[in-house]
């Protein structure tokens, strides 16, 4: 009797710990996206910065991530064009961002899903770094004006 209760408690603690461990990087990621959009002039923003937090909503976030990636790319393109900031690609971050979104969605496919999730994690990190780089460029451009 007690061993069953202990096992259930241990599993519950492990699940909660896993969620918290996964949530911490997500919060820092969403802060990066929000702060990047805050650096974009309001007339060039394709979405309010606070809307990135909607990605935390289960299931809805899987769809919303595609919208966020596209809107951030369009916002950055407009802002960089206006400020004459050089861009490495036409829509900053869009290609790697969409790759991570698609790979994470493919994570539900049996067998292939594990590989897709790992590849998605790598693309997510690259996207995060790329967007943080654009945030830095926007900050530097603002300070030089």
C-alpha positions in Angstrom: 0.0 0.0 0.0 2.6 2.5 1.0 4.9 1.6 -1.8 2.2 2.4 -4.4 1.6 5.8 -2.7 5.4 6.5 -2.7 5.7 5.5 -6.4 2.8 7.8 -7.3 4.3 10.7 -5.3 7.7 10.1 -6.9 6.2 10.1 -10.4 4.2 13.3 -9.6 7.4 15.0 -8.3 9.3 14.0 -11.4 6.6 15.3 -13.8 6.4 18.6 -12.0 10.2 18.9 -11.9 10.3 18.1 -15.7 7.7 20.8 -16.4 9.6 23.4 -14.4 12.9 22.5 -15.9 11.4 22.9 -19.4 9.6 26.1 -18.5 12.7 28.0 -17.3 14.4 28.1 -20.7 11.0 28.8 -22.4 10.5 31.9 -20.1 14.0 33.3 -21.1 13.3 32.6 -24.8 10.0 34.4 -24.6 11.6 37.3 -22.8 14.1 37.5 -25.7 11.3 37.6 -28.3 9.4 40.2 -26.3 12.4 42.4 -25.8 13.3 42.1 -29.4 9.8 43.3 -30.4 10.1 46.1 -27.9 13.2 47.3 -29.8 11.1 47.5 -33.0 9.3 50.8 -33.6 5.5 50.5 -32.9 4.7 51.3 -36.5 6.9 48.4 -37.8 5.6 45.8 -35.3 3.4 43.1 -36.7 2.3 42.1 -33.2 2.3 43.5 -29.7 5.4 42.2 -27.7 3.3 40.7 -25.0 1.5 38.3 -27.4 4.6 36.1 -27.5 3.5 34.7 -24.1 0.5 33.0 -25.8 3.0 30.3 -26.8 2.8 28.9 -23.3 -0.8 27.8 -23.9 -0.8 24.1 -24.4 -1.8 23.0 -28.0 -2.6 26.6 -29.1 1.1 27.4 -28.6 2.0 24.8 -31.3 0.1 26.9 -33.9 0.9 30.3 -32.4 4.7 29.6 -32.7 4.3 29.7 -36.5 2.5 33.1 -36.3 5.1 34.5 -33.9 8.1 33.5 -36.1 6.5 35.0 -39.2 5.4 38.2 -37.4 8.8 38.7 -35.8 10.5 38.2 -39.2 8.3 40.8 -40.9 8.8 43.2 -38.0 12.5 42.9 -38.1 12.6 43.2 -41.8 10.6 46.5 -41.7 12.7 47.9 -38.8 16.1 46.9 -40.3 15.1 48.4 -43.7 14.0 51.6 -42.0 17.2 51.9 -40.0 19.5 50.6 -42.8 20.7 47.7 -40.7 22.2 45.0 -42.8 20.3 41.7 -42.7 21.7 38.2 -43.5 18.4 37.1 -44.9 15.3 38.7 -46.4 13.1 37.8 -43.5 15.3 37.7 -40.4 15.1 34.3 -38.6 12.1 33.1 -40.6 13.8 30.0 -42.2 15.3 28.6 -39.1 12.3 29.6 -37.0 9.9 27.8 -39.3 12.2 24.8 -39.3 12.1 24.6 -35.5 8.3 24.9 -35.5 7.8 22.2 -38.1 10.3 19.8 -36.4 8.6 20.3 -33.0 5.3 19.5 -34.6 6.8 16.4 -36.2 7.8 15.3 -32.7 4.5 13.4 -32.3 5.3 11.0 -35.2 6.3 7.6 -33.8 10.0 6.7 -34.1 10.8 9.7 -36.4 9.5 12.0 -33.7 12.5 11.6 -31.4 14.9 12.6 -34.1 12.6 15.5 -35.2 12.4 16.8 -31.7 16.2 16.7 -31.2 16.6 18.5 -34.6 13.9 21.0 -33.5 15.7 21.7 -30.3 18.9 22.5 -32.2 17.0 24.8 -34.6 15.2 26.4 -31.7 18.5 27.3 -30.0 19.9 28.7 -33.3 16.7 30.8 -33.8 16.9 32.1 -30.3 20.5 33.1 -30.8 19.7 34.7 -34.1 16.8 36.8 -32.8 19.0 37.9 -29.8 21.6 39.0 -32.3 19.0 41.2 -34.1 17.9 42.6 -30.7 21.5 43.6 -30.1 21.8 45.2 -33.5 18.6 47.2 -32.9 19.8 48.3 -29.5 23.2 49.4 -31.0 21.4 51.2 -33.8 19.2 53.1 -31.4 22.1 54.2 -29.3 24.0 55.5 -32.3 21.1 57.7 -33.5 
